[in-house]
Amino acid sequence: MKGLIQRVTHASVKVDGETVGEIGPGILLLLGVEQGDDQSVAERLLEKVLSYRIFSDAAGKMNLSLRDVNGGLLVVSQFTLVADTRKGLRPSFSSAADPATGQQLYETFLSLAKSRHPVVQAGRFGADMKVSLLNDGPVTFLLEVTNPKSDEHQKKV
């Protein structure tokens, strides 16, 4: 599972002109689900997102997490995040989870996030979304969490 996090002063997502999710200061998370991901992977990535220290403390150093600043979390599904772009001029999505699994894990991630953080908003899985944000910094990080079982299988192949 991959999560591209961006520290934002505000972010929103619209579907068919309707705002379906909106936050003030916090993190915009673009979430990509890969084959082999499961609930344990979602839980580990969520913990990393909530605890990753990308907000400035009183000394101006990135020492505070989303939890520490009580910021908003806007989660947007983005299967293109898991594309393999190493070869050629067209991305390969062979490592992406199938749509049903992707949606199930996206919804699991959202449910977990809402149970562990007070301000969680979301886009709409599979929809044509328009995402607006004001990146603060800019501060952007790619977080990756893999399933150890899938890693072991890959090493044997």
C-alpha positions, 0 to 999 in steps of 0.5 A, spaced: 500 500 500 502 506 498 500 513 501 502 520 498 502 525 503 502 532 502 502 537 508 496 542 506 493 548 509 486 546 506 484 541 501 478 539 498 475 533 493 469 534 488 465 529 484 460 532 479 461 539 482 459 537 489 464 537 495 464 530 498 470 532 502 474 538 505 479 539 511 483 545 513 490 544 515 492 537 515 494 532 510 491 530 504 493 522 503 492 519 496 492 512 497 494 506 492 492 499 494 496 493 491 495 486 490 497 482 497 495 488 501 490 486 507 487 490 513 494 489 517 497 493 511 492 498 512 493 499 519 500 499 519 500 505 513 494 509 517 499 509 524 504 511 519 500 517 516 497 519 523 504 519 527 509 521 521 512 528 523 511 533 518 508 539 522 513 544 525 514 545 532 515 551 536 523 551 533 520 550 526 523 543 526 518 538 523 517 534 529 509 534 530 505 529 527 498 529 525 495 527 531 499 532 535 497 538 531 490 535 531 489 536 523 484 534 518 486 528 514 483 527 507 483 520 504 483 520 496 483 513 492 488 513 487 490 507 483 495 510 479 500 511 485 501 504 484 503 504 477 510 501 474 513 507 470 520 504 470 519 501 463 516 504 456 512 510 456 505 507 458 504 506 466 503 498 467 498 497 473 499 490 474 501 490 481 494 494 483 489 490 487 483 489 483 477 494 483 473 490 488 479 489 493 481 496 492 475 499 494 474 494 500 481 496 503 480 503 501 473 503 505 477 499 511 482 504 511 477 510 512 473 506 517 480 505 521 482 512 520 475 515 523 475 510 529 482 513 530 482 520 528 477 526 530 477 529 523 477 525 517 474 526 510 474 522 504 473 522 496 469 517 493 472 511 490 472 510 483 469 517 481 472 522 477 474 527 482 477 534 482 482 535 488 484 542 490 489 543 495 494 548 498 500 544 499 504 547 505 511 547 504 511 544 499 511 538 504 510 531 500 512 524 502 511 517 499 509 512 504 510 505 503 507 499 507 508 492 504 505 485 506 511 481 509 507 475 506 507 478 499 515 480 500 517 473 502 513 470 496 516 475 491 523 473 494 522 466 492 519 467 485 
